[in-house]
Structures are given as structure tokens and as C-alpha cells.
Amino acid sequence: MDLKQQIRNAAPILVMVYALTTAILSIVIFLGIEHDVELDHFTQDPATIMDTPFYLGFFSYIGILLWCAAATLCFFMHFIISGDTQVLKRTKQFLLFSGLISSLLMFDDLFLLHEVVFPEYLMIPKNVVYLVYINIIIVYVILYRVELMETEYMLLVIAFGLLGIAQFVDLLPMPIPEDSFLEDAVKLFGIATWFTYYMRFCVQQAVLLKSNDSTVTD
């Protein structure tokens, strides 16, 4: 592909990407000036700013990467699946909402939404946030119960169970100094299981898509 064609093809998406990036940077600069926060606190790694070991928050970072991977897979499959049948439309909707929920949980972990942002900055109690999250999950399960029952839903049940146990462990008084390790370890198993469920589902959809394309070609 020649250079002009590359520029012509890439220009529209680059304009949107750079506009979004500029908007984010503008918001960061405004917040930094408004609240007297050093701008490098928004841009640098936490370990660099606080001069802490590189492995600080290792479990948390791995969990966030798994949330992101699950969301990315769901969004990707949502956009590449095409068709006018009711089954395909429902599958696309299921993937879209699965990606949105995975993204919500990712941002919650990444920016400590239910632990810090909502209760301390927006004055929304942590229990209320938990209730909203639980209701979102319940609505999701009810709306897509048919699609879920046709998948390896036991993986998702295990993921929900492990994430729930992690929250329960967080409420228990532990007699050991490393009391949060157990909670975070169980949570990481839950996130890994969540990712495994959606990874396997998306792979199965990709195989079906390839199979259908091969049938049409033949």
C-alpha cells in the first residue's frame, strides 16, 4: 500500500484518537491546576513517584490486565460478528454487555472506585455501590440467561463465587498481619476464571464464524 493511501485510510481514525487523547490531557491539566496537583502525578507510574519497589501491587496489576483482556475480547468479537439472524443479534448484544461489565470492573479496580472515589469524593456509601454492582450483574444474568445456559456457564458461576468470597474475606477480622493477601489471592483466582470464561466463549464464536465462512465459500 502506498504512503498516500495509508494516510488517507488512517487520517480519520487518527483524528478521533488524537482528539480523545487531547481531551483527556486537557481534563488532567485542568484538574491539576484546579486542585493544585502536580501534573506528573497523573502521568508517571506510582512506583516511580513514591520510590517503591517495581513489584508493588503485582496482584492488582495482573487482575486489571485480565479484566482488560476479557473486555477487549468481548468488544472485538462483538464488532466482527455479522448477520441478521436473531441468534447472532443476541450474541452481539451479549458480547457488548459482557464487555461493558468487564470494563466497569476493570475501572473499579484500576481507580479504586468503590473503595475511594465513590465513598470519599462523591459521598456515595460503599454498600450502595456494592448494591448497584450486584443489581447490574443480576439484570445481566436475567437478560441473557438463555445465552448463558448455552455456554460453559459453570466457569462464570465459579468466578462469581470466588469474587464473592474475596469480598466476604475482606469483612472478616484476620489474626495474621498479611490478612489482605488471602482476599487478593482469592480475588485473582476469580478474575482469572472470569477471563477464562469469556476467552473460551470468544474462541468458540471465532471458530463458528470461520466455519460458517468456509461453508458459504464452499
N, C-alpha and C positions, 0 to 999 in steps of 0.2 A: 504493500500500500504506500503510495507516495505521500510526501510530507503535507501537501495541501489537503489531501483527502483526510489525513489523520487530524489535522487542525479543524477541518470542517466538522468532522464527526465528534471530536472531543470538546469543542468550544461550548456547546450548550450545557453539558453536564458540568464542565469546569466552572462556568459562570455561577451555576447554582451552588456547587460545592464551596467555591471561594466566597460567595455571598453569605452562606451559612456560617463559614469559619469566621468571616469578618464580624458577623452579628454576635457570635459567641465571644470573640475577643473584645468587642465593644462593651458588652454586658459586664465582662470581667473587669475591664478598666474602670467602668462607671462604679461598680461595687467596691473596687479597691479604693478609689478616690473618696467615695461617699462614706465608707466605713473605716477609712484610714488603715487599710490593709496593704502590706507590701505586695506588689504585683508578682514577685517571684514565688510567693506562697501559692499562687494559682497555677504557676507553670512548672515548677520544679517537683521532683519526686519527694515525697515526705521524708524518706530516709536521708536524702541529701540536706534538706532544710534542718532536720533535727539531729543530724550527725549520728544516726543509729545504724546498726548492722543491716546489711542488704537483705537478710532473710526475715526481717521484721514483717509480720503479717503474712507469712508464706501461705498458710492455710486459707486465709481470706482471699488472697490474690488468685490462688488456684480455683477457689469456688466461683469467683467473679468471672474468670475465664470460661469456666464450664457453663455458667448461666448465659454468657455471651455466645458461646458456641451453639447452645441449644436454640437460642433466639435466632441466630443467623441461619441455621439450617432450616428452621420453620419458615422464615421470611423468604429464603431462597427458593424452597420448594413451592411456596405459595405463588411466586411470580412465574415459575417456569411451567407449572401445570396449566394446561389449557383444555377447554372443552365446554360444551353446552349442556352436558347431562347433569341431572340433579345430584348424582353421586359426586361428580368432580367439583361442582359448585360448593357442596357441603364440605368436601375435603379441603378446598381452598380456604373456606371460612374457618374451619377447624385449625388449619395451619396458621392462619393470620392471628387468631385469638391466642393460640398457643405461644406464638412468638411475642405477642404483646404482654402476656402474663410472665413469660420468662424474662422479658426486658424489665418489667416492673420489679421483679425480684432481684434482678441484677443491679438496677439503680438503687434499690433499697439497701443492698449490701455495700455497694460502692460508696454511697454518700450517707450511710447511716440514717436513712430516712425515718424509720420507726423508732430508732434509739435516740436520735439527737434532733434532727431537723424538725419533725412534726411536733414533738412534745416541748422542745425548748425554744424554737424560733416561731412556730406557727400556733403554739399553745393548744395543740390537739393531743389529748392523752394517748399514751402508748396503747392502752387497751382498746380505744376506739379505732386506732389504726389496725390493730390485730383483727378486730371485728370486720372492718371493711375488707381486708385481705381475705379473710375466711369466706365472706359473702361472695366476693369475686370468684373464688375457687368453686363454691357451691353452684353459682349460676353457670359457670363454665361446664361443670360436670353434668348439670341438668340439661343444658342446651345441646351438648354433644355426647350424650350418654350412648346413643346408637353407634356413633363413630368410635367411641372409646371401647365399647364392648367388642368391636371387631378387631381390636389391636391387642398387643401384649400388655393389657391394662394392669396386670399384676405388678409390673415394674413401676408404674405410676403410683399404685397403692403403697408399695414399699417406700417409694420416695416421699410420699405424703407422711407415712408413718415415721420415718426417720427424722424428717424435718419437724414433725410434731413432738417427737421425743426430745429433740435438741432443745426446743423451747421449754419443755417441761423440766429438763435437767437444769436449765438456766434459772428456774424458780426455786430449786432445791438448795438448801444450805449444805455445802460440801466441807468435809473436815480436812481437806488437803489444800495446800497453797495453790496448786495448779488446777483449781476447780473448773476453770473455763476450758481447759484442754479437752475434757470429755465432751462438753457441749459442742465445741467446734469440730471435734473429730466425727461425732455422730452427724452433725450438720453437713460436713464434707461428703460423707457417705451418701446422705440424702440427695445432695446436689449432683453427685456423680451418677446416682441411679436415675435422677430426673433427666440428665443429659443422655444417658444410655437409652432411655425410653424413646426420646424424640429423635435421637440419632438413628436408631433401628427403624422407627416408623418412616423417617425421611428416606432412608436407604431402600426400604421396601417400596415406597412410592416411586423412587427413581427407577427401580427395576421394572415396575409395572409400566411406567412411562416408556421405557426403552422397548419393552416387549410389545406394547401397543403400536409404537412407531414401526417396529420391524414387521408386524402383521399388516399394517397399512401399506408398507413398501412392497411386501410380497404380493 
